[in-house]
Amino acid sequence: MSDSGEGAEILISTPAAGSLRWQQWDEVYLVYQASSAETHVFNDTTALILRCLEHGPQSLTAVRSWTETALGVEQGQLATDHFAFAVGRLEELGLVDSLEQALATQ
């Protein structure tokens, strides 16, 4: 995730994110990623970020706002470091990418 201003970056889900297999257990999600043959454990925040991006590319600000609404917390109440960590982890796993980076690699 870039440090150039949270709202400026546009996130997209990758094709790998579209083929995830989900199993929810209480507030934890076990997610199988076929492209890497790995199983991940996601919390609500991480799962909701991916769910938000199923609707198409979104700015970081829009993803954060949508996630806060879905979590039932007031706007601005989702800790910035928790949100940044979740987005960064999804990028590391190849499940989300910045639109700018995706276009640059084509």
N, CA, C and O of each residue as an XYZ file, in Angstrom:
424
protein
N       0.856     -1.165      0.000
C       0.000      0.000      0.000
C       0.896      1.219      0.000
O       1.829      1.303      0.799
N       0.633      2.146     -0.867
C       1.485      3.318     -0.958
C       1.185      4.296      0.163
O       0.114      4.263      0.770
N       2.159      5.174      0.428
C       1.996      6.192      1.446
C       1.618      7.527      0.832
O       1.737      8.556      1.497
N       1.172      7.543     -0.401
C       0.941      8.786     -1.117
C      -0.408      9.419     -0.842
O      -0.824     10.316     -1.574
N      -1.085      8.984      0.171
C      -2.409      9.532      0.463
C      -3.434      8.441      0.322
O      -3.623      7.893     -0.764
N      -4.092      8.123      1.405
C      -4.960      6.956      1.441
C      -6.033      6.971      0.366
O      -6.310      5.926     -0.223
N      -6.647      8.114      0.088
C      -7.761      8.139     -0.841
C      -7.372      8.067     -2.294
O      -8.200      7.707     -3.131
N      -6.111      8.406     -2.629
C      -5.697      8.498     -4.017
C      -5.520      7.133     -4.666
O      -5.758      6.991     -5.865
N      -5.117      6.149     -3.919
C      -4.854      4.834     -4.478
C      -6.160      4.096     -4.747
O      -7.073      4.096     -3.921
N      -6.229      3.469     -5.917
C      -7.386      2.664     -6.300
C      -6.998      1.201     -6.176
O      -5.981      0.775     -6.724
N      -7.806      0.432     -5.456
C      -7.561     -0.997     -5.281
C      -8.470     -1.804     -6.185
O      -9.609     -1.423     -6.453
N      -7.946     -2.919     -6.647
C      -8.727     -3.886     -7.411
C      -8.476     -5.268     -6.821
O      -7.427     -5.522     -6.229
N      -9.439     -6.146     -6.988
C      -9.198     -7.536     -6.609
C      -8.579     -8.229     -7.817
O      -8.873     -7.885     -8.961
N      -7.735     -9.192     -7.554
C      -7.061     -9.928     -8.616
C      -7.890    -11.153     -9.001
O      -8.814    -11.524     -8.277
N      -7.573    -11.778    -10.123
C      -8.289    -13.013    -10.479
C      -8.195    -14.078     -9.385
O      -9.132    -14.855     -9.198
N      -7.084    -14.120     -8.668
C      -6.935    -15.110     -7.584
C      -7.994    -14.911     -6.510
O      -8.458    -15.880     -5.909
N      -8.376    -13.669     -6.265
C      -9.399    -13.389     -5.248
C     -10.763    -13.920     -5.666
O     -11.586    -14.268     -4.819
N     -10.998    -13.980     -6.957
C     -12.286    -14.456     -7.448
C     -12.496    -15.951     -7.293
O     -13.623    -16.435     -7.391
N     -11.417    -16.685     -7.050
C     -11.551    -18.142     -6.940
C     -11.345    -18.654     -5.515
O     -11.130    -19.847     -5.303
N     -11.412    -17.751     -4.548
C     -11.262    -18.165     -3.152
C     -12.439    -19.018     -2.705
O     -13.566    -18.832     -3.165
N     -12.166    -19.954     -1.805
C     -13.223    -20.755     -1.183
C     -13.280    -20.361      0.284
O     -12.281    -20.433      1.000
N     -14.466    -19.943      0.724
C     -14.652    -19.362      2.059
C     -15.379    -20.314      2.993
O     -16.301    -21.023      2.589
N     -14.947    -20.316      4.253
C     -15.659    -20.997      5.328
C     -15.612    -20.085      6.544
O     -14.529    -19.742      7.020
N     -16.762    -19.692      7.046
C     -16.798    -18.794      8.195
C     -17.038    -19.597      9.470
O     -17.910    -20.463      9.523
N     -16.243    -19.289     10.495
C     -16.419    -19.842     11.827
C     -16.452    -18.672     12.783
O     -15.412    -18.087     13.084
N     -17.633    -18.324     13.263
C     -17.827    -17.171     14.138
C     -17.275    -15.919     13.457
O     -17.764    -15.533     12.395
N     -16.264    -15.278     14.049
C     -15.698    -14.054     13.480
C     -14.407    -14.307     12.709
O     -13.657    -13.374     12.422
N     -14.152    -15.554     12.378
C     -12.940    -15.938     11.659
C     -13.336    -16.599     10.345
O     -14.308    -17.352     10.283
N     -12.576    -16.311      9.305
C     -12.820    -16.895      7.997
C     -11.620    -17.740      7.600
O     -10.489    -17.254      7.598
N     -11.861    -18.996      7.267
C     -10.840    -19.846      6.676
C     -11.033    -19.754      5.179
O     -12.113    -20.035      4.660
N      -9.975    -19.357      4.490
C     -10.081    -19.074      3.065
C      -9.017    -19.876      2.325
O      -7.821    -19.743      2.584
N      -9.482    -20.716      1.393
C      -8.551    -21.503      0.580
C      -8.288    -20.751     -0.710
O      -9.215    -20.366     -1.423
N      -7.005    -20.546     -1.001
C      -6.581    -19.858     -2.218
C      -5.999    -20.900     -3.162
O      -4.876    -21.363     -2.965
N      -6.754    -21.267     -4.178
C      -6.330    -22.322     -5.098
C      -5.061    -21.955     -5.850
O      -4.239    -22.828     -6.124
N      -4.883    -20.680     -6.191
C      -3.713    -20.269     -6.975
C      -2.394    -20.502     -6.241
O      -1.353    -20.660     -6.878
N      -2.428    -20.525     -4.912
C      -1.215    -20.783     -4.139
C      -1.292    -22.091     -3.355
O      -0.316    -22.503     -2.728
N      -2.450    -22.739     -3.394
C      -2.706    -23.956     -2.623
C      -2.489    -23.722     -1.133
O      -2.011    -24.604     -0.419
N      -2.848    -22.520     -0.669
C      -2.695    -22.164      0.736
C      -4.049    -21.836      1.343
O      -4.970    -21.389      0.659
N      -4.143    -22.069      2.639
C      -5.322    -21.678      3.400
C      -4.924    -20.531      4.319
O      -3.893    -20.588      4.989
N      -5.752    -19.490      4.345
C      -5.489    -18.303      5.150
C      -6.586    -18.145      6.195
O      -7.699    -18.641      6.020
N      -6.268    -17.460      7.268
C      -7.241    -17.121      8.296
C      -7.403    -15.605      8.260
O      -6.447    -14.864      8.485
N      -8.626    -15.152      7.975
C      -8.927    -13.726      7.894
C      -9.886    -13.340      9.007
O     -10.737    -14.130      9.415
N      -9.736    -12.120      9.488
C     -10.713    -11.562     10.418
C     -11.793    -10.838      9.599
O     -11.739    -10.812      8.369
N     -12.773    -10.252     10.301
C     -13.864     -9.559      9.616
C     -13.362     -8.441      8.712
O     -13.827     -8.300      7.581
N     -12.419     -7.649      9.200
C     -11.919     -6.516      8.417
C     -11.333     -6.980      7.097
O     -11.675     -6.442      6.044
N     -10.466     -7.959      7.140
C      -9.818     -8.458      5.932
C     -10.841     -9.048      4.970
O     -10.785     -8.787      3.768
N     -11.763     -9.830      5.483
C     -12.798    -10.425      4.637
C     -13.664     -9.348      3.985
O     -14.004     -9.449      2.806
N     -14.017     -8.328      4.749
C     -14.874     -7.271      4.212
C     -14.168     -6.440      3.145
O     -14.813     -5.984      2.201
N     -12.884     -6.237      3.273
C     -12.140     -5.523      2.226
C     -12.260     -6.274      0.909
O     -12.518     -5.670     -0.132
N     -12.077     -7.578      0.950
C     -12.220     -8.381     -0.274
C     -13.649     -8.339     -0.806
O     -13.862     -8.237     -2.015
N     -14.618     -8.418      0.086
C     -16.023     -8.374     -0.333
C     -16.350     -7.041     -1.001
O     -17.087     -7.006     -1.986
N     -15.815     -5.960     -0.478
C     -16.034     -4.638     -1.055
C     -15.510     -4.584     -2.488
O     -16.163     -4.029     -3.371
N     -14.345     -5.155     -2.712
C     -13.727     -5.089     -4.030
C     -14.393     -6.015     -5.047
O     -14.087     -5.943     -6.237
N     -15.292     -6.878     -4.596
C     -16.071     -7.690     -5.535
C     -16.966     -6.806     -6.402
O     -17.394     -7.220     -7.480
N     -17.248     -5.587     -5.930
C     -18.104     -4.650     -6.650
C     -17.320     -3.819     -7.655
O     -17.903     -2.975     -8.335
N     -16.019     -4.035     -7.766
C     -15.190     -3.314     -8.724
C     -14.133     -2.474     -8.031
O     -14.092     -2.408     -6.802
N     -13.280     -1.832     -8.815
C     -12.208     -1.002     -8.257
C     -12.765      0.088     -7.347
O     -13.802      0.687     -7.635
N     -12.065      0.332     -6.253
C     -12.499      1.326     -5.274
C     -11.275      2.062     -4.739
O     -10.180      1.502     -4.684
N     -11.464      3.317     -4.348
C     -10.385      4.037     -3.679
C     -10.214      3.462     -2.272
O     -11.130      2.850     -1.722
N      -9.036      3.667     -1.706
C      -8.811      3.220     -0.334
C      -9.818      3.851      0.622
O     -10.294      3.199      1.551
N     -10.135      5.113      0.391
C     -11.111      5.802      1.238
C     -12.474      5.127      1.148
O     -13.132      4.925      2.169
N     -12.900      4.777     -0.054
C     -14.196      4.122     -0.238
C     -14.203      2.735      0.392
O     -15.186      2.344      1.021
N     -13.114      1.989      0.227
C     -13.028      0.649      0.821
C     -13.090      0.749      2.335
O     -13.802     -0.017      2.984
N     -12.349      1.686      2.894
C     -12.356      1.848      4.352
C     -13.740      2.249      4.855
O     -14.214      1.707      5.853
N     -14.387      3.186      4.182
C     -15.721      3.635      4.574
C     -16.725      2.484      4.501
O     -17.518      2.293      5.423
N     -16.693      1.725      3.417
C     -17.609      0.592      3.231
C     -17.367     -0.446      4.327
O     -18.314     -0.998      4.888
N     -16.085     -0.708      4.629
C     -15.731     -1.688      5.654
C     -16.219     -1.238      7.024
O     -16.759     -2.041      7.786
N     -16.034      0.036      7.343
C     -16.515      0.558      8.624
C     -18.028      0.419      8.738
O     -18.542      0.024      9.784
N     -18.737      0.742      7.668
C     -20.198      0.605      7.675
C     -20.596     -0.853      7.886
O     -21.485     -1.147      8.686
N     -19.946     -1.758      7.176
C     -20.264     -3.185      7.297
C     -19.929     -3.725      8.696
O     -20.601     -4.628      9.194
N     -18.895     -3.169      9.317
C     -18.535     -3.585     10.679
C     -19.439     -2.953     11.728
O     -19.454     -3.380     12.882
N     -20.195     -1.933     11.323
C     -21.078     -1.256     12.261
C     -20.368     -0.281     13.174
O     -20.824     -0.017     14.287
N     -19.241      0.260     12.701
C     -18.519      1.267     13.483
C     -18.660      2.619     12.798
O     -18.927      2.696     11.599
N     -18.479      3.677     13.571
C     -18.582      5.020     13.012
C     -17.441      5.277     12.040
O     -16.359      4.703     12.165
N     -17.699      6.152     11.067
C     -16.682      6.520     10.099
C     -15.461      7.067     10.835
O     -15.589      7.909     11.723
N     -14.285      6.585     10.462
C     -13.048      7.011     11.090
C     -12.670      6.214     12.327
O     -11.611      6.452     12.907
N     -13.517      5.267     12.747
C     -13.243      4.513     13.964
C     -12.411      3.245     13.725
O     -11.891      2.667     14.679
N     -12.280      2.809     12.476
C     -11.429      1.657     12.174
C      -9.978      2.138     12.230
O      -9.593      3.044     11.490
N      -9.191      1.544     13.089
C      -7.810      1.983     13.279
C      -7.045      1.934     11.955
O      -7.070      0.928     11.245
N      -6.373      3.025     11.641
C      -5.632      3.138     10.387
C      -4.607      2.021     10.256
O      -4.465      1.445      9.178
N      -3.895      1.704     11.325
C      -2.881      0.656     11.234
C      -3.503     -0.722     11.003
O      -2.905     -1.549     10.314
N      -4.669     -0.987     11.552
C      -5.346     -2.271     11.309
C      -5.789     -2.377      9.858
O      -5.625     -3.416      9.220
N      -6.351     -1.291      9.345
C      -6.792     -1.275      7.953
C      -5.598     -1.424      7.012
O      -5.639     -2.222      6.076
N      -4.541     -0.659      7.259
C      -3.344     -0.711      6.415
C      -2.707     -2.101      6.454
O      -2.256     -2.604      5.425
N      -2.669     -2.720      7.631
C      -2.112     -4.058      7.750
C      -2.924     -5.052      6.913
O      -2.357     -5.876      6.196
N      -4.251     -4.967      7.008
C      -5.114     -5.895      6.266
C      -4.927     -5.726      4.756
O      -4.804     -6.716      4.035
N      -4.904     -4.491      4.276
C      -4.706     -4.253      2.845
C      -3.326     -4.738      2.417
O      -3.190     -5.378      1.374
N      -2.310     -4.440      3.210
C      -0.954     -4.886      2.892
C      -0.842     -6.396      2.824
O      -0.169     -6.938      1.947
N      -1.501     -7.071      3.747
C      -1.482     -8.540      3.742
C      -2.167     -9.098      2.505
O      -1.682    -10.057      1.903
N      -3.287     -8.507      2.123
C      -3.986     -8.953      0.915
C      -3.141     -8.718     -0.330
O      -3.177     -9.519     -1.263
N      -2.386     -7.632     -0.352
C      -1.468     -7.374     -1.474
C      -0.370     -8.430     -1.506
O      -0.045     -8.951     -2.573
N       0.207     -8.753     -0.344
C       1.255     -9.775     -0.263
C       0.758    -11.127     -0.776
O       1.505    -11.865     -1.420
N      -0.485    -11.440     -0.493
C      -1.065    -12.716     -0.913
C      -1.479    -12.715     -2.381
O      -1.883    -13.748     -2.916
N      -1.378    -11.559     -3.029
C      -1.754    -11.467     -4.448
C      -3.249    -11.431     -4.663
O      -3.720    -11.774     -5.747
N      -4.010    -11.023     -3.657
C      -5.471    -10.992     -3.768
C      -6.005     -9.615     -4.116
O      -7.104     -9.501     -4.659
N      -5.255     -8.572     -3.816
C      -5.602     -7.213     -4.236
C      -4.345     -6.551     -4.787
O      -3.220     -6.945     -4.478
N      -4.571     -5.543     -5.606
C      -3.479     -4.804     -6.207
C      -3.932     -3.384     -6.406
O      -5.130     -3.105     -6.456
N      -2.977     -2.484     -6.519
C      -3.354     -1.109     -6.846
C      -3.575     -1.064     -8.354
O      -2.844     -1.703     -9.111
N      -4.562     -0.325     -8.783
C      -4.876     -0.232    -10.212
C      -3.670      0.290    -10.970
O      -3.382     -0.191    -12.066
N      -2.964      1.254    -10.419
C      -1.788      1.825    -11.070
C      -0.715      0.764    -11.299
O      -0.134      0.692    -12.382
N      -0.454     -0.050    -10.296
C       0.556     -1.115    -10.439
C       0.089     -2.177    -11.433
O       0.891     -2.684    -12.218
N      -1.189     -2.513    -11.407
C      -1.711     -3.523    -12.321
C      -1.577     -3.060    -13.766
O      -1.217     -3.850    -14.638
N      -1.862     -1.790    -14.026
C      -1.729     -1.263    -15.385
C      -0.268     -1.195    -15.819
O       0.041     -1.415    -16.990
N       0.621     -0.896    -14.897
C       2.052     -0.791    -15.216
C       2.651     -2.127    -15.595
O       3.607     -2.173    -16.370
N       2.114     -3.220    -15.068
C       2.672     -4.553    -15.357
C       2.067     -5.189    -16.593
O       2.481     -6.282    -16.981
N       1.112     -4.546    -17.215
C       0.480     -5.127    -18.414
C       1.278     -4.825    -19.642
O       0.900     -5.233    -20.740
